[in-house]
Amino acid sequence: MRRIATVAALAFCAALLPATAAHAANPAVMIVKVYANSPGADTGSNASLNGEYITLKNTTAATINLYRWTIRDKANHVYTFTGNFNLLPGRFISVHTGSGTNTGGNRFWGLGGYVWNNAGDTAYLRTPSGANFDTCTWGAVASYKLC
């Protein structure tokens, strides 16, 4: 009898796994691209720094406020969304490493050095509470990684 109950409990838990895995594979906001190796020589110019960026997408039908969400790498460079930044349904936002004027589709980290390692790195998207929401990991890339 105990064996039947254990098998039934395991079957019930297994039935829940696909929904959990599907949610993890398709979060509401997901990292879709990391352009780790900006085009041309790594001169450290603002144009070169802005050629390095990460792109997020709102995959839902609802607007998502990214206030206090963070993007970070393995070395703990941290970008924090400030103000009430609303990512509209189905829209993308790119966060560039260098400086610039923030728009609805582009944000600027304002750093003077590169963030994403061409030889491999991990990008983390975290909620305001610090919970990991999505990640993208890559090895050596010629230019970018689709996540």
N, C-alpha and C positions, 0 to 999 in steps of 0.2 A: 504494500500500500504506500509506504514511504517513497519507493522508487517511482511509482506512478505520479505522485504529487510533485516530486522533484522534476520529472520529465515535463509535466504540464507547466510548471513554473518556468523552466528553461524555454519551452516553446513560446510562452507568453512574452518573455523578455526578448527573444529573438524576433518576434513579430514587431516589437517596438524599434529595433535597430535600424531598419531601412529608413524610417521617418527621421530619426535622429541624424543618420549619415547624410540624408538628402538635405536637411537643414544646414549642416556643417559645410556641405559642398556648395550650397547656394545661399550665403548669408544675404541679408537685406542690403548691405553695402559691402561690395567686394572689391578687392584689389584686382584690376584687370590687366595692368601693364606696368612694368618698371623699366624705364630706359636708363640702364646702369652705365652705359658707355656713350657719353655724348659724342655727336659727330665731330670728326676732325681731331686735331691734336688737343690734348688736355693742357690748355694754356692757363687755366685758372681765371680766364676773363669771365665777366658776368654772362656774356653770351654763351660761353662754353658751359658754365655752371647751370644755366637755364636749359641747356640741351639734355641735362640729366633730370628726370622727373618720375613721379609715380602717378598713376591714374586710377581713380576709384569710380565705381558705378553704383547708382541706386537701382536695384533690381526689382523694386516693389512699385505698386501703384500709389504709394503715399509719399508725401514730402517727409524727409528725415532731416532733423536739425543736428548738425555735426558739432555744435558748440561743446568745447572741451574734449572732443575725441582727439586721439593722437596717432601719429604715424612715427615709427621708429625703426632703426636698423639694429644689427647685432652689437655695434659699438655704442649703442644708446644715444645716437643723435635723435633728438625728439622735436617734431613739429606738432604744435597744438592749434587746432581750429579755435579762433577767437571770435567773439561776437556771435550773433545769431545767424549762422550760416546754414541756410536751408538748401539741401540737395533735392531738387525736384525729381519726380518719378521718371525713371529711365534715363536720367541725365548723368553726365560724367563731370568729374573735377580732376584737374591735374595740379599737383603740387611740385613746383620747380625748385631746385636747390638754391639758385641765386636770388637776386633782388628784382623787383618789378612792382607794377601796380596790380593789386588784386582785382579780379573780375568774377563774373558768375561761373566761368569755366576754368579759371586759372588762379592759383594761389602761389605765393612766393615765400620760401623758407627764410631768405635773407642771409644765407651763409656765405662765407668767403672761401670755402673748400668743399670738395666733393663728398657726398654721403655714401652712395651705393658703390660697392666694390665690384669691379669688372670680373674679378676672378671667383666671385661667389659671395653671397650675402643672403640675408632674410629680411623681408619687410613685414612689419607687424602693424595691424590696424587695431587700435584699442578704444574701448568705450570710455566715457568720463570716469567711471569707477576703476579703470585700469584692467578690466577684463579683456583678454585677447579675443577679438571678433573675427579676424581673418589674417592669414599669413600667405606669403609667397616666398619660396626659397629657390635659389638657382646656383648653378656652378658657373664656370667661365662662360661668358656671353660675348658675342661679337658686338652687339649693340643693345638689345632689349630682351626681356623675358615676358611672354604672355602668361598670365596666371590663370 
